[in-house]
């Protein structure tokens, strides 16, 4: 699945116009490290896992919408190029 996702992404990105691709290069830059945010996020994740455990409702909710969201992004990139 992951390999197919990357292959499809590569094909879609190859269709995007160069000028459009330049507009989005800022998304690929290395983010500024924010250790306070990372530790807070890790603490909250740990707290949620401890509180809800493996029966976390969101864990059952995401497997279907996530691939749809990825496909929507790819379709959007394809239509802008």
C-alpha positions, 0 to 999 in steps of 0.5 A, a space after each residue: 500500500 505504502 509503495 503504491 501511495 508513493 508511486 502515485 504521489 510521484 506520478 501526480 507530482 510529475 504532472 504539476 507545473 514547475 511554477 506551481 511546484 515552486 510555490 509549494 517548496 516552502 512546505 518541504 523546508 525543515 521546520 524549526 525545532 520546538 522542543 516544548 511543543 514536542 514534549 507537550 504533544 508526547 505527554 498528551 499522547 501518552 495521557 490519551 493512550 493511558 486514558 483510553 487504551 486500545 479502544 480509542 474511538 479515533 483509532 477505529 475512525 481514521 483508517 477509512 478517511 485517511 486514505 480518502 484525504 490523501 487521494 483528495 490531496 493528490 487529486 487537488 495537486 493534479 488539477 492545479 498542474 
